[in-house]
Every structure is written in structure tokens, then in C-alpha cells.
Amino acid sequence: MMEKEELYQHVYSMIMSSSKKPKYMTISSVKVANLYGTKHEEVEKGLQQLVEEGRLEKSSMDKPPYHDIYLLP
């Protein structure tokens, strides 16, 4: 089980290190799960909880490949 705060800190630092304007990041739940030794479903659940709490915003790219992206509110 992955701690939600640990996930938030990881995602936050990924977004802040982005060179894109506005800052955003595509996040692979599989890659994050591999880093933390957990299941990707746990990462996806944690990301969704962070979105529901308003700590992250989720959107989709408007051009192919239409990945989901995460931004800070």
C-alpha cells in the first residue's frame, strides 16, 4: 500500500521539474508503482483521491496521443 502523501510529494516534484508552461506531467501509474514496489491500481487510486481532494488537477492532452496529464491547482 502506497502512502498518499508520499505519492503527492513524488508527483509534485515531477510537475515542478517540468519545463512545460503551464507546468504539467503525464504520469505512468505502472512506472510509479515499479519505483515504490506496489501495484499500479494503488497508484491510480491514490492519484484519483488527490484529484478529488483538490490537491491535483487531471486533464487530457488536446492533441495525440491524448494522454491524461496532472497539474497543480
N, C-alpha and C positions, 0 to 999 in steps of 0.2 A: 504494500500500500504506500502510495506516494503522498507526502505531506503537501497540502495545498499551498502553504506559504513558501515552501521550497520551490515548488513549481512556478509560483508567481515571480519569485526572485530570479529564477532562470529565464523565464520569458521576458521579464522586464529588462534584464541586461541584454538579451538578444535584440529586443526592439530598440533600446537606446544605442546599441552599437551599429544599428542600421545607418547606411549613408543615404537612404531614400528620403525624400521630402514629400509629404509628411512621413515621419518615421513609422514603418510597419515591418512585419516579418511574417513569412509563411512558416508555419511550424509543423514539422512532421512528428506526429504522436509516436510513431514507431521508433524514430531516431532518439527522441527524448526518453522513451521507455527503455531503450537499449542502454543509454547513458546511466540511468538510475536503477537498472535491473528490475523493472516492473513491467506490467502488461500495458499495451497501448490503450486498451479500454479505460484503464485507470487514468491515464494522462488525458484522454479525451473527456472523461467525466470531470476531472479537475479543471480543465480549460472551460468547459461549459459552466461550471459553478462560478468561476471567476467572471465570466461574461454576465451571468445572472446577477451577481453581486455588484456589477458596475465597475469592477476593477480593470477589466479589459473590454475592448470592443471587437466584434467579429464582423468581417465584411468579406466580399468576394472580389477578386480582380475583375475589371471590366473588359479585359482582353484575354485571349487564350494565353495560358492554359486554364484560366478561371479558378485558380487555387483560392482556398479560404485564407484570409490574412487576419492578423491580430494587430491592434493598435492600442495605445494607451489613451484613456478618455481625456 
